[in-house]
Amino acid sequence: MRLPVQFSGQRTLRFNITPLIDVVFLLIIFFLLASHFVRSDNSDSVDLPHASRADSDQSASHRLTVTILVDGSFSIGGVKATQDIVLQRIVLLAETAAADGSVPEVRIRADRNEHFGSIRPLIEQCARHRIHSIQFAVSIESS
């Protein structure tokens, strides 16, 4: 630490704000990355089914968000994926959550005009690997 310099009997103090600037820049980077990952889960435009009421979203430490578009294609985090890749990701989710001792969760965002038969393999895979928390994203109808 640098000692204050004395001029004609007076002490001057200088604050070193370099560490403060470093912390601020790290916080900015953290929030930019966090907001990017939140937006990438909902990046595909999907016309969600309507519901009269819905439970609020609880945050889970291990969550997989799968989007099913109107043409039946899958995406995870805005990246196109095949059904096999989605099923493998469900297995990976179950394994990592079991290792941590946390509760895994699968969120399905399916277009309301899509045939819901494509959701069945996802639910069956979740059941096989003891994932009991499956949520469907909906848009709430205003009365």
VENZI-V204668 format. One record per helix or strand of 2 or more residues. SS is the DSSP state (alpha for helix, beta for strand). FROM is the first residue (numbers start at 1). TO is the last residue. If there is no record, write none. Layout:
ss from to
SS FROM TO
SS FROM TO
This chain:
ss from to
beta 6 7
beta 10 11
alpha 18 41
beta 50 51
beta 62 68
beta 74 76
beta 79 81
alpha 83 100
beta 104 111
alpha 117 128
beta 133 136
beta 139 140
